[in-house]
Amino acid sequence: MRRLLALSAMALALAGCATGSNEPGKIVAEDRFAQLVVPGRTTRAELLAAFGPTKAVGFDSGMEVWLYEADAGGGRHTELVLLLDRAGTVQKMRRRPPYPTDKPR
């Protein structure tokens, strides 16, 4: 349990770092994303089939963090961060809307 919490905290920290990146994650429709991604059920294969590949960070534990983005208007993006377990199933999902200080791309 502590390991999962630590990985979740790392995933959120990485998501915050990804905001300033020049290379965006795969842009998806946020409403479709919300309909298709169900923690505990959605698999890596389903994500790839529905949205295609994106930025991913793998950990020695076998866990992965994936980042997709949704258009938030004005050239800004909402980050959609997923934590996948060793089996490739989504365990957690976080949505980070753009901060007021985020610059348009």
C-alpha positions as CSV (number, residue, x, y, z in Angstrom):
1,M,0.0,0.0,0.0
2,R,2.8,2.4,0.9
3,R,4.5,1.6,-2.4
4,L,1.4,2.4,-4.4
5,L,1.0,5.7,-2.5
6,A,4.7,6.5,-3.2
7,L,4.2,5.7,-6.8
8,S,1.1,7.8,-7.0
9,A,2.9,10.8,-5.5
10,M,5.7,10.3,-8.0
11,A,3.2,10.2,-10.8
12,L,1.7,13.5,-9.7
13,A,5.1,15.1,-9.4
14,L,6.0,13.9,-12.9
15,A,2.7,15.2,-14.2
16,G,3.6,18.6,-12.8
17,C,7.0,18.5,-14.5
18,A,5.4,17.5,-17.8
19,T,3.5,20.8,-17.9
20,G,6.5,22.8,-19.2
21,S,7.6,20.2,-21.7
22,N,7.9,21.1,-25.4
23,E,6.8,17.6,-26.4
24,P,3.1,17.2,-25.5
25,G,1.4,14.0,-24.7
26,K,-1.1,12.5,-27.2
27,I,-4.1,14.9,-27.5
28,V,-7.4,13.2,-26.8
29,A,-11.1,14.3,-26.3
30,E,-11.6,14.6,-22.6
31,D,-15.2,13.4,-22.6
32,R,-14.3,10.3,-24.6
33,F,-11.4,9.7,-22.3
34,A,-13.7,9.9,-19.2
35,Q,-16.1,7.4,-20.8
36,L,-13.6,4.8,-21.8
37,V,-11.1,4.8,-19.0
38,V,-12.2,3.0,-15.8
39,P,-9.6,2.4,-13.0
40,G,-9.3,-1.3,-12.2
41,R,-10.7,-2.3,-15.5
42,T,-9.2,-0.5,-18.5
43,T,-6.0,-2.2,-19.9
44,R,-2.9,-1.0,-21.7
45,A,-4.1,-2.6,-24.9
46,E,-7.5,-0.8,-24.7
47,L,-5.7,2.6,-24.2
48,L,-3.5,2.0,-27.2
49,A,-6.5,0.9,-29.3
50,A,-8.6,3.9,-28.3
51,F,-6.0,6.7,-28.0
52,G,-2.7,5.5,-29.4
53,P,0.7,5.7,-27.8
54,T,1.7,8.6,-25.6
55,K,4.4,9.7,-23.1
56,A,5.1,6.9,-20.6
57,V,7.4,6.6,-17.6
58,G,8.2,3.0,-16.4
59,F,9.4,2.2,-12.9
60,D,11.5,-0.8,-11.7
61,S,8.5,-2.1,-9.9
62,G,6.7,-2.6,-13.2
63,M,4.3,0.3,-12.7
64,E,3.9,2.9,-15.4
65,V,2.6,6.4,-15.6
66,W,1.1,7.5,-18.9
67,L,0.2,11.1,-19.9
68,Y,-2.5,12.2,-22.3
69,E,-3.7,15.7,-22.8
70,A,-7.0,17.3,-23.7
71,D,-7.6,20.7,-25.3
72,A,-8.6,23.2,-22.7
73,G,-8.9,26.1,-25.2
74,G,-6.7,29.1,-25.8
75,G,-3.8,26.8,-26.7
76,R,-3.7,25.3,-23.2
77,H,-4.2,21.7,-22.2
78,T,-5.6,19.6,-19.4
79,E,-3.3,16.7,-18.3
80,L,-4.8,13.3,-18.0
81,V,-2.4,11.1,-16.0
82,L,-2.8,7.3,-15.6
83,L,-1.0,4.9,-13.2
84,L,-0.9,1.4,-14.7
85,D,0.1,-1.7,-12.6
86,R,2.4,-4.5,-13.7
87,A,-0.4,-6.3,-15.5
88,G,-1.1,-3.2,-17.5
89,T,-4.4,-2.3,-15.9
90,V,-5.2,1.4,-15.0
91,Q,-5.1,1.7,-11.2
92,K,-5.5,5.5,-10.8
93,M,-6.5,8.4,-13.0
94,R,-5.9,12.1,-12.4
95,R,-7.0,15.2,-14.3
96,R,-5.0,18.4,-13.9
97,P,-6.6,21.4,-15.6
98,P,-4.2,24.1,-16.8
99,Y,-2.9,26.5,-14.2
100,P,-3.6,30.2,-14.8
101,T,0.2,30.6,-15.3
102,D,0.4,27.9,-18.0
103,K,1.6,29.4,-21.3
104,P,-0.3,28.5,-24.5
105,R,1.6,26.4,-26.9
